[in-house]
């Protein structure tokens, strides 16, 4: 498959985003599927549809301090972030929209047990909890076999080893392999790459994903499996993961979540066309 989509701008410039694996839908797919496949075309299209300032402002609301350039490729991570800054943004999602400061030192005591320093946790409600819940659910698509179609979800290979539900996003370039994932108890990020931005072996993606999952599972062993409580204003409906149409029993059927009143009207799938 090839990418036939090019974005044109008023300054006579154009931009054609590419996927790392050069696999493209070349048709309409759901946003959840685009996340599952890590499809750059749809990330850029959504970014431009909303306006480039929206991503910049939202990232800063989530706690990312790095200066971000609102260009078309920002949605693909072209502004470099250190891992602490990156983790701060993901922590806001993991905390249901509450932005909190990350820290390394919890408490300092002297030899007699007197507390010299105690970290004071503070957090601010910065992102709508309904939207964050829906996004957290969408990030489970990366390990959901219901999104298997012209390609497979980026972390589907982990699904058989998972003992619980996780929100998870991968990111792969010729020089980096990222994994960021979490549940209500724990957030973890893994990065594989070189300080000199040299190209890495294609197996790095395999190792980064498995390092992430093995560590998460080891830490959470013996813990009750928990997930986020669905807000009262959010509704779940069974849909086809690829098309978004009503599909109650198909191989691609899964649950989509909407803020009540925004759910799309059911559209029946023509079984003869459902291949």
N, C-alpha and C positions, 0 to 999 in steps of 0.2 A: 504494500500500500504506500501511497505517497501523500504528502500534504499539499493540497491544492488551495489552501487558504492563506491569503496575504492581506494584511491590514495596511491601508493607505491613510496618510495624514496630510493635513493642510500645508505643511512645509515641504511638500514633494518628497517626503521620506516614506518608506514602506518597511514592514516587518513581517517575516514569515517564521513563526515559532516552530521548532521541531521537537519531536519526542525522542527520548534517549534511545529507544529500541526501533525507531522508524516504523512503528505500527500506528495506524490512524483509523478512526471510525469512518470518516468521510460521510457522516450522517448525524442526525440528531440523536443524542443520548442524554440520560439523566445526569444531574450534577453529581449524584452519588456514584454513578458509574465512572464519571470523569475523575473523581477522587480515587476510586478503586484502582483505576488504570494509571493514575498519575499523568493524565493527558494534558500536556502543556497548552495545546490549542484552546481548550475550553477554559483553562485557567486564565489565559490572556484575554479571551473574549469576555469572560465575566468581569475581569479587572477593568477593561475599557468600557464596558456597558455601565458599570457603576460610577466610573470616574476615578482616575488614578489617585486623586487626593483621598478617596475613601479608605483605601488600603493603608496609606501612610498614617492617616488619623487613627484608624482602628488599631494598628500595630502599636502606636504610641499610647493609646488608651490602655492596651493590654500590658504595658510596662516596658516595651522595647525602647531603649534610650538612644540607640544608634541613629544617626541622621540617615533618612531614607530618601532616595531620589524617585519621584513618582513617574517613572518612564514605563512604557508598555511591558518591559521584561521584568519589572519588579515582582510580579506575581510568581516568577520562576526563581526568585531568590538571588537576583543579580547584585543586591546590596549585601556586602559581607557582614555577618553577625558573629560575635563570639558565642560560645556555648552557654554562658551564664545569661546573656541577653536573650538568646533564643529560648532558653528554658523558662525565663520569666514570662514570655508570651504564652507558651504552652501551659504554664502553671495557672494562668488566668482561665483558660478553658477547663483545665482539670478541676478547678475550684468553682465551677458553675458561673463564671463571669466575675468573680471577685479577684481583683488584682492585689497580690501581696509581695512584699519585698523578700527576695531570697537572701539567706544568710548562712554563714559558715560556723559561727560560734554561738552556742546556746547559752552557756553560763561559764563564768570564771569564779573559782573559789580560792581562798588562801589555804595555808596548811591546817588552819583550825576550822575549816568549813564555812568561814564567813563568805557570803556572796559579794564579790567585787563587781561583777557585771552579770546582768540577766537580760537576755534579748526580750524585747517587748514586741510581740507580734501585732501587726496592724494590717488591715486590708480594706480596700475600697471596692464597692460594687460599681463596675465600669461597663460591663456588657450585659445585654438583656438575657436573663436566665432561660427564657423560652428558646431563643435563637441558639444559645450555647448548647442546650440539651440536644437540639436537633443536629447541630454540627457534630457533637460527640457521637451521636448515633451514626451519622454519615461516615465518620472516620472508622467505623467498624467494617465498612464495605471492603477494606483492603484485605481482609481475611475471610470474606464471605463468598462461598462458592456460587451463590445465586447470581453473582456478577460475571461468571464465566461466559464468554461470548467469542468475539473475534480475537480476543486476547484474555489473559487471566489477571485477577487482582495481584498487585505487586507483592503482597505478603501472604498469599494463599498457602504457600508451602509451610507456614507456621501453624495453620489452623488445627491440624491433627494433634499437635503437642500442647495446645492451649487448654488450661483447666478452667478458664474464666474469660469474661468479656473484656476486651481492651479497645480503646481508641488508638489508632496507629496510622502514622504517615511515614512513607519512605521518600528519599530523594537521592537520585543517582546522576552523576555526571562522569566524564572521563577522569576527573581528578578527585571526586568526593563520593562517599557513600554515607548517607544519613539515615537514622531511624529515630523517630520521636514517638513515644507511646505512653499511655497512662490509663489508670482507672481511678476510682475515688481514693484509693489508699496510697498509690505510688506513681511517680512519674520518672521516667528514665530516658536519656538520650545517648545514642552511640554515634560516633563519627570515625570514619576510617579515611585517611588521606595523608598527604605529605605537606610539611610546612612550606616546601618550595613549589607547591601546586604541580608536582609531576603527575603524569598519568598513572592510574592504579590498575591492577589486574581486575578483570571482570568478575572474579570470584569474591571481591570485597563485599559486594551486596549480600551474598550468601552468609558471609561471616558476620557482618554487622547485624543482620536480622536475627541470626541465631544467638549471638552474644546477648542481644537485647532480651529475647524471650527466655533464654536459659537463666539469666540473672533475675528477671522479674519473677519467674516461676519459683526459683529457689528462695527468694526473699518472702514470697507470699505463701509458701508451702505451710499448710496447717491453718491458714486464715480462711474465714468464710468468704466465699465468692460474692462480691457486692457490685452493684452498679448504681447509676444515678437515678433518683426518684423522678418519675415523669411529672412535669408541672401540670396542674389542672387545666391549663389553657392550651395543652398540646394533645393532639389526637394522632393515633397510629392507624394506617390503612394498608392493606396488602396490595402491592403493585408489582409490575414487572420491573426488575432492577435496571434493565437496559432502556426500555421504552417509556416507563412511567405509566403504562396503561394498566387497567385492571386485569389481574392474572392470578386467580386464587390457587391454582394447582400446578402451574407450569414450573419447569426447572429453574426459571429465573425469578420466581415469586419470592418476595421479601417484604418487610414492613417499612413503609415510609412514614415519616413524622412531619406534621404540619401544625402551625398555630391555628387553632380553631377558627374557621371562617375563611381560611386561605387555601384549604384543600381543593385540589382540582376535581372536576366532575369525573366519575368513572367512565372510561372508554373501553369497551370490550375488545379483546384481542381476537382477531380473525385467526382461528387455529390453523387454517390452510396456509397462512402466511407466516406462522410462528415456527420457523425452522432453526 
